Amino acid sequence: MNGQTALDLGIVSEVLPREQLLPRAWELAEMIMQAPRSTRHLSHSIISRPWKQALVADQGFQLAHQMYDMAIDEEGALERLKKMQGRLMGNDVQ
């Protein structure tokens, strides 16, 4: 998807050439930092809430699919878990 399409769909509020991105980002950051800390905190909470809800709602779904994938793997779930544990402990089990 190009920038103009994203703008037309309302996904972004403005489209800029690459060389103007960083100066505009700093300008926006300065505007945001002028707001009181409590306003920034509450705004962040409100904006991030749907993403957190989606993550929580889909955790079981994602876990079930990962476990299913491990169960049908030729290697087997137990062997794969042992390998993962070995990597976490710093000793690769082959």
Sequence and secondary structure as in RCSB ss.txt:
>XXXX:A:sequence
MNGQTALDLGIVSEVLPREQLLPRAWELAEMIMQAPRSTRHLSHSIISRPWKQALVADQGFQLAHQMYDMAIDEE
GALERLKKMQGRLMGNDVQ
>XXXX:A:secstr
  HHHHHHHTS S    HHHHHHHHHHHHHHHHTS HHHHHHHHHHHHHHHHHHHHHHHHHHHHHHHHHHHHSSS
 HHHHHHHHHHHHHT    
